[in-house]
């Protein structure tokens, strides 16, 4: 699916944007599902629905959300409620490309979500790495972010620090609490030379699980929708519970099952599973405590 040059760029930079990866008809189907969930959100004032562990499936931003100005920001495990999203995560060009980048014997699905930033909403994601949320026996893990609709400089794109996947795993704890972000000191020192990941509908950004990244608010009239799927090497086994458990967790999407566990050296403090509908809550609590 990918060229050797693209794979090398991913290894060097920790991320890769592939344009025109998904057909327009497939995007239309996914967008239709998202729009139905946004319409449903107008009838709710807080997070609703339930996932496997009983937490809310649909999360809204409490600062912005209303029927007139909906701010649905997260749909957890959409593969469980939509065949369109399930097919995209488990048997598509996207999952094949993820397998190319992870390499080895095969690739497994870990979890998925839709992150939405509706027009002129304030939802932000603070600087963090993904691996501290989902530690495994090895770190051959990546996140695939499918752009369902255009992602621009103004509507809250993903911001990444190229090469930071080769850095250490930074603490996401403060004062004995898992806050889901790096410290202000790490942000000041490590997160200033960033680049935005923008693209046309159907583009995919593949991001290594150790890469430092964040995103800002949507300051435009254009919504930003990302379908985010996480994949791990077939021989990477989880060291903590899945923060977004799914009935599809562990499904083999490329390659074969080896029956082996591969270990690589990492030093990391295990995360806490969030109580709320998403890790946004953990970051918000940290910000409130600091304020």
N, C-alpha and C positions, 0 to 999 in steps of 0.2 A: 504493500500500500504506500509506503514512504520510501524516498530515495536514501541512499547512504549519506548524502550531504545533509538532508533534513535530520536524520537520526544523530549525526555528529553534532549538528547545531544544538539539538536538545541536550546532548550530553555536556556540551561546553557551557551553554547558557542556563540550563535548567528549565527552559520553556521553549515552546515552538508553536507558532500560529500557522495553521493550514487553512488557506482560503478555498472557498467553493467545495467544501468537503461533503456537504449534504444537499440533496436535491430540494428544489423549491416546493414540490408537492408534499414532501415529508415535513418541511418546516410549517407549511400551512396547516397540516393536521395538528402539529404540536401547539401552534399558536391558538388554534381553536379551543383546545383543551384548557390552555392558560386563561383565555378570555372567559370561559365558563366559570372558572374558579374565582376570577376577579368579580364577576357578576354576583356570585354567591357571597363573596366577602362583604358586599354592600349590606347584607342582611345581618351581619355580625358586628359586635362592638369589641370583641376580643378574640384571642386564638380559639380555634374549634377543631372538631374532628378528633380522631384517635389513631395512633400508630400501634405497632406490636407491643410496645412497652407502656401504652396508656397515655403518653404525652400527646399534645395537640399536633395534628398533621398540618394545619394551616395556621401560619403565624402572621400577625399584622403589627405594624409599628404603632405603639400606643400614642406616640407624639403626633402622628399625622392622620391616622385612619378615621374615615367617616364615610357615610354613604355617598356624599357628594364628592369626596376626595379619597377614594380607596387607596390603602397602602398595604396591600398584601405583599409581604417581603419574603416568605419562605413557604414552599410546599415540600414536606418531607416524604421521601420514598414514593414519588409519583408512579414508579414502576408497578406498585401494588394496586393502583386504582385506574391505570390507563395502559391498554395494550400498546398504544402508540409509543409511549415513553419506555415501556418494557422492551419493545423491539429495538428501539434506538440504543438503549444501554447494553443489551445483551447480544444482539446479532445485527450489527450494522457496520458501515465503514468506520464509524468512530471506535467501536470496540476492537476492530481489526488493527487500526492504527495504534491504539493503546498497546496492543500485543507486540507490535513492531518495536515500540519504544522501550517496553519493559524487557523484552527478549526472554532468554531462558527456555524452559520446557513449556511454559504456558502462563496464562493470565486468568485471574479470578475477579469477579465483580465484588465490590465491598459495600458501597451504599450510593444513594443518589438523592438529589434534591433540585428543586427549582428555586433560584434566587431571583427575585424581581425587584426592580427599582422603578416605581411608577413615576410619571412626570412630576417634577418639582416636589420631591419627597426627600427627607433628610437622612434616610438610612445610610450608615457608613459601616465599614469593616476596618478595624484597627490592624496594625501590622502584626503578622503572626506567621508561623509555619504550620502546615497541616499534620506532619508526622507526630508532634506532641499530642494531638487529639486522637490519633489512631496508631499507636506504636505497635510494631510487628517485629518478628525475629530478624527480618532484614528490611532495608528501606527502599527496595525496588517497588515503589508505589508512585502513582501519579493521579492527578486530577484532570479530567477532560471537561472543558467548559465550552459547550456548544452555544453559539450566539444565535438565538431565536429572535431575529430582528437585528437591526444595525446597532453596533456599539461604537460610540463616538467619544471624543475627549470631554464632552459636556454632560453625558448621561451616566456618569459613575462607572467608568471602565475599571477593570482589574489593573492594578499597578504592581509591577514586579521588580525585584532587584536582580539583574542578570548575574549569574555565577554564585549567588548566595547559597545555593544548594550544596556547595562545597565547603561552606562554613560549618561551625558547630551547631548543634541543636540547642537553641536558647531556651531558658526557663520561661514558662508561661504561667508561673505562680508568683504571687505577691502576698507577703504577710500571712503565709500559711493557707492561702486560698487560690484555687485554680481560676485565673482570670481570662485565659484564652487569648493572651496577647503578650508580646515581648515588652520589656521595660522601656521607660522613656529614654534611658541611657542607650540601650541597644538601638532604639529607633533613631536617636540623634546621630549615632556613630555609623550605623550600618544601612539605614534606609533612605538616605537622601539622594542617591544616584539611581533613580527608578525610571522605568519606561512604562507607558500605557499599552495595554493589549486591546487594540481596536480592530474592527473588521466589519465586513458586510454580512448580512444574514447567511447562515450556512457555514461560516468560518468556525474553526475549533481552536482553542488555545489549550495545549497540553502542558501541564505544569508539574514538576517534580515535587514530591511531598515535603522536601526540606526547604523549598524556595521561600524566601521572605516575600510577602505580598499583602496588599490591602486594597481598599477602594473607597472613593468619596461619595458624596450625595449626588443625586440626579438634579442638576440645575437647569434642565432643558424641558421642552414639551414632548420629548421622544422617550417612550418607555424603554427600559433595558431589561431583557429577559435572558437568563443563562440557565441552561440545563446542565447540571454538574454531576458527573459520574466519577466515582473513585474506583481504581483498579489496583490490584497488588499482584506481585509475582505468585505463581502457583505454589511455590515452596516457602512463602512468607506466611507465618501464622500469627494471629492476633495475640497481643499481650494484655489487652484490656477490652472491656465490652465495647461493642460498636456504638458510637454516640447516636447513630441514626439506624437502629436495627431494621432489617428488611428480610422478608421471606426469601429474597433472591441472594442474600449474602452467601458468598462462597461458590456461586455457580461458575463453572469453567467456561470462559468465553473464547479462549484460544488455546491451542496446544493440548497436552495430555496431563493427567494426574501422575505425579511421580511417587507419591507416598512418602516424600522426604521433607525434612525441615532444614532450611539453610539459615545459619546464624552469622550475623555481622556485628561488629563491635559498635555499640552505641551506649551513651550514658544519659538517661532521661528519667525524669520523675513522672510517674503515671498520672494520667489526667483524671478529673472527676466528670462523670456523666452529668450533663446539665439537667436541672430540674424543669426548666421551661421548655418551650417549643423548639428553641434553637440556641446556639452559642451566642447569638446576639445578646441574650439576657445576661450571660456571664460577663461580656465586655461592658454592657451598660452598668451593671452593678459595680464593676471596678471603677468606671468613670465617676459614678455617683459617690463612691467612697472617697475618691481623690478630691472631688469637688467640695 
